[in-house]
Amino acid sequence: MKTRVFITGGASGLGRALAMRYARDGALVCIGDINDPRGEATRRELDALSPGARYLRTDVTHEAELQKVADELQRDWGGLDVLVNNAGVAQAGAIEQTPLTDWEWLLDINLLGVVRGCRVFTPIFKQQRSGCIINIASMAGLLDVPFMASYNVSKAGVIALSGTLAQELMQDGVRVTVACPSFFKTNLNETFRTADPETRKTMERLLESGRLTAEQVADKIVDGAARGDAYILPHLDGSLAWLGKRLLPTRVYRQLFQRGVLKMLRPGQPR
C-alpha cells in the first residue's frame, strides 16, 4: 500500500520539494495551497511521478477547509499516513513598528494553521493508531533572531506544540516531529511583510545565500521523520548556534550571535 501524504503550502518552496520527494518515493501525495495555478501545475508533476496525486485548495486559516480535505482523503484513500503542516509566511521589524494586524495575520497562519491541521487530522491518526505529523518550524523559533519577534514567536509556538503532541499522542501510535531549517532559497519573500525596504532586501539576500537547496532540506526532513527524530535541524550552522545558546554563558552567546550574519537584519545598520 502506498504511503498517503498531505502537505499544506505544497504548491511551491519547501512544500513542493517535500511533495516531490514523497512522490519520487512512490507515495500518494495530496497538496493543499491557495495558489490554484501553482497547485494544479505541481499536481501534474507529482502525478507523473506517482499517479493519483491531488491538489485541493486549502486555506489553513479556515478549519472547515482542512476538515473538507480530511473528509475527502478519509473517504477516497481510507486515511492518511503523513501530515506535513508547512504553510507559512514571514514578517520582520522592530517591536514598536510592527502593527498588531501583522502579528494577527502571521500567527493565524504560522501557528494556528498548524494547530488547525493537527486538530483536524489527529482523530484519523488515533482511529488508525498510526501516523506521522511533521510540523515545519524554523531555527528562528530556537535562536531569538532580532527584529523578527512575530515570526520567532510563531515558530517557537510550533516547536512547543510539536513537543507537547509528541507526548500526548505517543500512546496512540502517532509520531510527531518538528523541522527547524535555517535560511535556504525559497519563495517566502513573496509574502514577506516589513515596513523597512532595506530589511526586505536583506531577507532576499539571506534566502538566496542559503547553502542548502529546498530539495536538500526536504530530503533531510523526510529522512529524519522516517527515523523518528523529534527535532530535525537540516543546517549545521543552525545546529551549532542552538548548541551555543544552550551551553555558552548568555553574554558570550549574544556577542557571537550579534557578530553573525543575522546582524544584517538590524534596520539602519551597514550591510
JOGI-V835390 format. One record per residue. N is the residue number from 1. D_FIRST is the distance of its C-alpha to the first C-alpha in whole Angstrom. Layout:
N|D_FIRST + N|D_FIRST
//
This chain:
1|0 + 2|4 + 3|7 + 4|9 + 5|12 + 6|16 + 7|19 + 8|23 + 9|25 + 10|23 + 11|25 + 12|27 + 13|28 + 14|26 + 15|23 + 16|23 + 17|23 + 18|20 + 19|18 + 20|19 + 21|17 + 22|14 + 23|14 + 24|15 + 25|13 + 26|10 + 27|9 + 28|10 + 29|13 + 30|16 + 31|19 + 32|22 + 33|26 + 34|29 + 35|30 + 36|29 + 37|30 + 38|28 + 39|25 + 40|25 + 41|26 + 42|23 + 43|20 + 44|22 + 45|21 + 46|18 + 47|17 + 48|18 + 49|16 + 50|13 + 51|13 + 52|13 + 53|15 + 54|17 + 55|21 + 56|22 + 57|26 + 58|26 + 59|29 + 60|28 + 61|32 + 62|31 + 63|29 + 64|29 + 65|27 + 66|24 + 67|24 + 68|23 + 69|20 + 70|19 + 71|20 + 72|18 + 73|15 + 74|15 + 75|16 + 76|14 + 77|11 + 78|11 + 79|12 + 80|12 + 81|11 + 82|14 + 83|17 + 84|19 + 85|23 + 86|25 + 87|27 + 88|31 + 89|34 + 90|37 + 91|41 + 92|44 + 93|48 + 94|50 + 95|50 + 96|53 + 97|52 + 98|48 + 99|49 + 100|47 + 101|45 + 102|43 + 103|42 + 104|41 + 105|39 + 106|37 + 107|37 + 108|35 + 109|33 + 110|32 + 111|32 + 112|32 + 113|29 + 114|27 + 115|29 + 116|27 + 117|24 + 118|24 + 119|26 + 120|23 + 121|20 + 122|21 + 123|21 + 124|17 + 125|17 + 126|19 + 127|18 + 128|15 + 129|17 + 130|14 + 131|14 + 132|16 + 133|19 + 134|21 + 135|24 + 136|26 + 137|30 + 138|32 + 139|35 + 140|37 + 141|36 + 142|37 + 143|40 + 144|42 + 145|43 + 146|46 + 147|47 + 148|43 + 149|44 + 150|41 + 151|38 + 152|39 + 153|39 + 154|36 + 155|34 + 156|35 + 157|34 + 158|31 + 159|31 + 160|33 + 161|30 + 162|27 + 163|29 + 164|30 + 165|27 + 166|25 + 167|28 + 168|28 + 169|24 + 170|24 + 171|24 + 172|21 + 173|19 + 174|19 + 175|19 + 176|22 + 177|23 + 178|26 + 179|26 + 180|30 + 181|31 + 182|34 + 183|36 + 184|34 + 185|34 + 186|32 + 187|33 + 188|34 + 189|38 + 190|37 + 191|37 + 192|40 + 193|43 + 194|46 + 195|50 + 196|50 + 197|50 + 198|50 + 199|48 + 200|45 + 201|46 + 202|46 + 203|42 + 204|41 + 205|43 + 206|41 + 207|38 + 208|39 + 209|40 + 210|37 + 211|36 + 212|32 + 213|30 + 214|28 + 215|25 + 216|26 + 217|26 + 218|23 + 219|22 + 220|24 + 221|22 + 222|18 + 223|19 + 224|22 + 225|19 + 226|17 + 227|20 + 228|20 + 229|24 + 230|26 + 231|28 + 232|27 + 233|30 + 234|29 + 235|33 + 236|35 + 237|38 + 238|37 + 239|36 + 240|39 + 241|41 + 242|39 + 243|40 + 244|44 + 245|44 + 246|43 + 247|45 + 248|48 + 249|51 + 250|50 + 251|53 + 252|52 + 253|49 + 254|50 + 255|52 + 256|50 + 257|47 + 258|50 + 259|51 + 260|47 + 261|46 + 262|45 + 263|49 + 264|48 + 265|47 + 266|50 + 267|52 + 268|56 + 269|55 + 270|56 + 271|53
//
